[in-house]
Amino acid sequence: MVIDAEFPEEMLSSVSLEDGTKLIRAAAKTLIEGSEHSRSEVDAGEIDRNSLAFIQHSAGTTGLQKGVALSHGAVLRQLEHLARS
């Protein structure tokens, strides 16, 4: 699991890790390989909102467990809703 450099220390105890999972704190200015820009400087507008952000696995409470593909746009919309709440 990767967290950013600004993740609050006091919240680390709330992060649960499965056996064998490592917690990695990313540097604030990690260079993208072959690029002069840092990751924090990459414009989110450059990312296709329909491209895959990650796959979230369902708990399987209503059937078989399965992976659900989430796009960058879906994740950003959810974050916007949470921020307004």
C-alpha positions in Angstrom: 0.0 0.0 0.0 1.4 3.4 -0.9 0.6 6.6 1.0 1.8 10.1 0.2 4.2 12.1 2.1 1.4 14.2 3.6 -0.5 11.3 5.1 -0.9 12.2 8.9 1.2 10.2 11.3 -1.7 10.0 13.7 -3.8 8.1 11.1 -1.3 5.3 10.5 -2.8 3.2 13.3 -6.1 3.2 11.3 -4.5 1.6 8.3 -5.0 -2.1 8.2 -2.6 -4.3 6.3 -3.0 -7.9 5.3 -0.2 -10.4 6.0 2.7 -9.7 3.7 1.5 -6.2 2.7 4.0 -3.4 3.0 3.2 0.2 3.8 5.3 2.6 1.6 5.4 6.4 2.1 6.0 8.0 -1.2 8.3 11.0 -1.4 6.7 14.3 -2.0 8.7 14.9 -5.2 9.2 11.4 -6.8 10.3 11.8 -10.4 8.4 10.0 -13.1 11.0 7.8 -14.9 12.2 9.5 -18.0 10.4 12.8 -17.1 11.5 16.2 -15.8 8.3 16.6 -13.9 7.5 15.3 -10.4 4.4 13.3 -9.8 2.9 16.1 -7.8 3.3 18.4 -10.8 1.5 16.2 -13.3 -1.8 17.9 -14.2 -4.8 15.7 -13.4 -6.4 17.1 -16.6 -3.8 14.9 -18.5 -5.4 11.7 -17.2 -8.2 10.2 -19.2 -11.3 10.2 -16.9 -12.4 6.9 -18.5 -9.1 5.1 -18.0 -8.7 2.5 -15.3 -7.7 3.8 -11.9 -7.7 0.5 -10.0 -9.7 -2.7 -9.5 -11.7 -2.9 -6.2 -12.7 -6.4 -5.1 -16.2 -6.8 -3.7 -16.8 -8.5 -0.4 -19.1 -11.1 -2.1 -21.9 -10.6 0.4 -24.6 -11.0 -2.3 -22.8 -13.6 -4.4 -19.3 -14.5 -5.6 -16.4 -12.1 -4.9 -15.4 -10.2 -8.1 -13.3 -7.4 -9.2 -14.9 -4.1 -10.1 -13.0 -1.8 -12.4 -13.1 1.9 -11.3 -12.2 4.7 -13.7 -10.4 7.9 -12.7 -13.6 9.8 -13.3 -15.7 7.6 -11.0 -13.1 7.9 -8.2 -12.9 11.7 -8.6 -16.7 12.0 -8.6 -16.9 9.9 -5.3 -14.2 12.1 -3.7 -16.1 15.2 -4.7 -19.3 13.8 -3.1 -17.4 12.9 0.0 -15.8 16.4 0.2 -19.2 18.1 0.0 -20.6 15.8 2.8 
